[in-house]
Amino acid sequence: MKAKIHAIVILFTVLGAVCPAKAEREIRSDRKWMDTDGRVIQAHGGGILFYAGVYYWYGENKARGAEITGVSCYSSRDLYNWKNEGLVLRASGDSRNDLYVKNVLERPKVIFNPATRKFVMWMHIDHGDYQYARLGVAVADKPTGPFIYLGSKRPLNDSTSRDMNLFVDDDGSAYVIYSAENNSTLYISRLNNDFTDIEQPALEGRTWNRVLINQSREAPALFKSGGRYYLITSGCTGWKANAAEYAIADNPLGPYRNEGNPCRGAKSEITYGAQSTFVLPLAGRPGCFIFMADRWNSRQLGDSRYLWLPLCVKVDGTFTLRENRSWALSDCHPKETYLFPPEQLLKSAEKILYKKTPQEDLYLYLLRPVKRSNGLLPAIVYFTGGGWITGDSKDSLQNAAWFRDLGIVGIAADYRVYSRDHTSPIEAVEDAKSAIRYVRVHAKELGIDPNRIIAAGGSAGGQLAINTFLDGHNEPYEDLNISSKPDALVLHNPVLGIGFGEAFFKEHPECDPLRNVRKGWPPTILSCGTKDDTTPYLGAVTFRNAMLRAGNICELVPVKGAGHSCDWPATNPAFLPTLGKMAAFLRKLGFMPR
């Protein structure tokens, strides 16, 4: 009987060791990481490739300790739960092969080459005495392999080549960075067209460069944010943890300016017991990354743990790291995305086609708060200025991002203008009404409250925002049962009927804001420079007074001494004070989170 019980206990223990793991909803550094089958994840010194909506995590399988087992691959769609895709590059039993089990394979990284449609892996290849010191390359047709090993070399000057990483720039060019010259100096080189070798001819200062010269740095991790290049490295102290440092450059080849240790708090002098391996950009979140590091256990390498931390680059280009034993991806977000360049915000926005016209397709550029909400959120839809002649929706993205940072959905909307489309202000009004109507029709799928839609704009864009409320000039094919009328208005030095636009309003009085003020307008807040010669301050005062007389809620924010574009762009000193008052106004009315 005891034998039967003993056998049952053994069977239960074995089965329990591989039972499916509970789905994760956070990233934790205080315990072993398990795959979806309940087995310990073996992906040390690794990096992550994001391809076709899936994250692929490649790393050293240390199940046999220092000996080569191979390169493991795990896949995930959420960065929390990882499926084991097996060994994508295996060890060899041939002592003449670089991948011989008694050799060393470290820090495998994989990038995708869209021209060749190949997945390319680079890695540090060495012998047990670490004197071979070469970089190996393998390729595959699928992210899950199998990878075919092509061989190894010392790419430059026959210099030792050890800890390495890969980086792909926005223009598609790829780079390898590695510890060279017996780990005293880092080399960075652009890769050739198929990413399997460095670019030739190799020209120092043009295709490759020596960086952090004689600083004895290893474990490099290169990433880009806000047009600048960031390089996190470790000191050379073997398996023993040391202080991380980071450096910044305007070019991937350098020169790099050292900014010191980014870590703060307890154990910051040893990077919380870890060593850098990779920095993962978070798709759709400018300035947001995951810092990936290994907590090496030199006595039992297979039991080395992982440390992942949120990394958020501030608008001044700096960042800090703090140990966080448990966190969610929603915790990784910069506080001030509105100061990112409009081009960068444009890349991170959801691009939604809302209208097709004979002249051009029109899009909404949607910026969603990083912290997800279970409920429907208010949305603010911005129309840029330009006198109905010029105007680019990206010019209002910083305003939309500012409100997004405060917890509501920020949207910048295209509309037709004369310089591109040879159209009149009437078509622009039609487009603005179509945009609001589209947001209301698709509110639920966009996560937006259809009863808390704010129309906003500056100069002529302010007039368009107002005209989404006024009657007339609807596209004949649109369902007029769906209202284009916003629930609130946010206006920056808007065209109101005094000054610029008087000739147009004389011809089209139905579009003139001042002539059409009546009871029932939505709550409105507007700014205007007291020295504005284009849309005079007198017009803003007249409009505010007319709104109040009609029984509407209206607030005017004067910007003393300012001309037109009184609070734009985001670098304008009046931007924050003015938009802060606008946010407070909306908050009182229930349009902003408290």
Secondary structure as UniProt FT lines:
FT   HELIX           2..17
FT   STRAND          27..28
FT   TURN            36..37
FT   STRAND          44..51
FT   TURN            52..53
FT   STRAND          54..60
FT   TURN            63..66
FT   STRAND          70..76
FT   STRAND          83..90
FT   TURN            95..96
FT   TURN            98..99
FT   TURN            101..102
FT   STRAND          104..113
FT   TURN            114..117
FT   STRAND          118..126
FT   TURN            128..129
FT   STRAND          134..140
FT   TURN            143..144
FT   STRAND          148..153
FT   TURN            157..158
FT   STRAND          164..168
FT   TURN            170..171
FT   STRAND          174..180
FT   TURN            181..184
FT   STRAND          185..191
FT   TURN            193..194
FT   TURN            205..207
FT   STRAND          208..211
FT   TURN            213..214
FT   STRAND          217..225
FT   TURN            226..227
FT   STRAND          228..235
FT   TURN            238..239
FT   STRAND          245..249
FT   TURN            252..253
FT   STRAND          257..260
FT   STRAND          263..264
FT   TURN            266..267
FT   HELIX           268..273
FT   STRAND          275..281
FT   TURN            283..284
FT   TURN            286..287
FT   STRAND          288..295
FT   TURN            298..299
FT   HELIX           301..303
FT   STRAND          305..312
FT   TURN            315..316
FT   STRAND          321..322
FT   STRAND          326..327
FT   HELIX           329..331
FT   HELIX           337..339
FT   HELIX           342..348
FT   STRAND          350..356
FT   STRAND          361..367
FT   STRAND          377..383
FT   TURN            387..389
FT   HELIX           393..396
FT   HELIX           397..405
FT   TURN            406..407
FT   STRAND          409..413
FT   HELIX           418..421
FT   HELIX           425..441
FT   HELIX           443..446
FT   STRAND          448..458
FT   HELIX           460..467
FT   TURN            468..469
FT   TURN            476..477
FT   TURN            480..481
FT   STRAND          488..492
FT   TURN            500..501
FT   HELIX           502..507
FT   HELIX           509..511
FT   HELIX           514..516
FT   TURN            519..520
FT   STRAND          524..529
FT   TURN            530..531
FT   TURN            533..536
FT   HELIX           537..549
FT   TURN            550..551
FT   STRAND          554..559
FT   TURN            560..561
FT   TURN            566..567
FT   TURN            570..571
FT   TURN            573..574
FT   HELIX           575..588
FT   TURN            589..590
//
